[in-house]
Amino acid sequence: MDIIEVKKKLIGYAVWEIDPVTARGHILNLAITESERRKGYGRLLLKHVLANLRESGMSSCFLEVRESNTPARRLYESQGCTESGRLDDYYFDEDAIEYLCDL
């Protein structure tokens, strides 16, 4: 888990896990408080997570995101992640798009 602070105020966090057997990471959550979005903090945090996964020996990672979350999807795609599947009703009321990121 990592956090990002601005002026001693928590504005975001990321949670991930690693599987040393498959050398694959899983980004469980990446969030930036609404008032601090679109300032580059999400990109900074994602780059940090991907670097940590790489340094941990992972060769790839995956994540799920709401189909309707266009800003998050664009962020992941801008860092080289590609759509790898769809998970029907993953969020109960909405499908998830699964992304794969080669490290």
N, C-alpha and C positions, 0 to 999 in steps of 0.2 A: 504494500500500500504506500502511496505517496500522496502528499498534499501540496497545495500551492497557496501561498499567502501573499497578500499585498498590504503593506502598512500594518503588519501584525494581525490581519483579518483573514480568516480562512475563506478562500473563494472557490476552491475546487479540490477534487481528490480523484484518485484512480485506484482501483483494486484489481489485482490479477493473480493468477495461479500458474504454476508450472508443472509439467509432467515430465520428469527426467527420463522416463522409459521411452516415451514417444518423441521427446525433444520438441514438445509443442506447448505453447503458452495459451492462456485463455484470459482475455480481458473481460472481467466481470462487470465493471462499472467505471465510467469516466464521466465526471460531472463538473460543470462550472456554474456558479450561481448566476442567475439570469441577468443581473445588473452588470456583470463582468464579461458577458459573452461578446463575441465579435471583436475582441482585442488581442487575439493571438495566444491567449492563455491555454485554450484547449489544444492547440497545435503544439505548444511547448510541452505540455503535460504528456500528450500522446508520444511525441518524439522521445521523451525521457523514459516512458514505459517501454517502448520498442527497444531502446538502447539497453535497458536493464534486462529485458528478455534475451536479447542477443548476447550480452555479457554472461548470462546464466547458462549459455550453451543451447538455447532454443533455436531451432531452424525455421520455425513458423509460429504463428499464433492465430487464433480466431476470436471472433466476437459476434454478438447478436445486437441488432438495433431495430427499433420500430420502423416499419416500412414508411411511415409518414414523417419520420425525423430526417428531413432533407438536409438541414445544416450538418448534422452528425455524419450522415452518409457522405456528404461532400468532403468533410474533414478526413474521414478514413480513406476515401479514394485519393485525396491529395497526397497522402503518405504512402501510396502504392498498394493499399489493400484492395482486393477485388471481391465482388459478389461470388459466393460459392454455393448458395442454396437459399431456400425459403423454409421457414418453420411455421406451419399453419397454426393459428390461434396461440402462438407462443405467449403473448401477453393477455390471453383470454379474450380480449376484445379486438385484437389486431395481430396480424402476422409479423414475424421478424424476418429480416434479411440477415443471413449469415455472411460474414466477411472473412477472408483468409488473407493474412499478411505474411509474405515471405521475408525472413530476416536475414 
